[in-house]
Amino acid sequence: MMITVDSFERFGEQAPFDPVTASLGPVSRRAGSLDDSGKIAGHFGRLGETLAVLYRSEGTLRLLLGDEDIVITGGVEVRHERGHTFNRLTVGTRHIDYPRPADELDENDLTACAEPEDFDLGLFLANVLGDPARCERMYRLPTEVSEDAD
């Protein structure tokens, strides 16, 4: 079953993603969801050379980091560290060092509605995975979230 994932780095781009084979299809400009469900099921991007796909499949939030597919449960340990030229994302025992984004938001930037995680995929992943309530809400339709809360 193919799902649609949005590009983290480029607005308006998306690709089909096959969770079974962990293959990302060709990237295209957005014209609505690429699958029949009509919803976006995740985001993809690169941490240096490592492909990262955060997605929901069959009700479960998952993270593909390179060739490792991680089921996100309440007990996943995550850490993000900023370095001078490289940042490090740690998920469980997996460490990924990646170049620090050149266009990251600093504390003096007054861009409306922007957060530092909007410019750094590793920070975005750490913030989502470190917040169980946010993990539960990711890539669900509002009706799915309220049904699960009952």
ABEGO torsion letter per residue (X at the ends): XBBBBBBAABBGBBBBBBAAAGBBBBBBBBAEBABAAGBBAEBBBBBEABBBBBBBBGGBBBBBBEABBBBBBAABBBBBBBBAABBBBBBEABBBBBBBBAABBBAABABBGBBAAAABAAAAAAAAAABAAAAAABGBBAAAAAAAAX
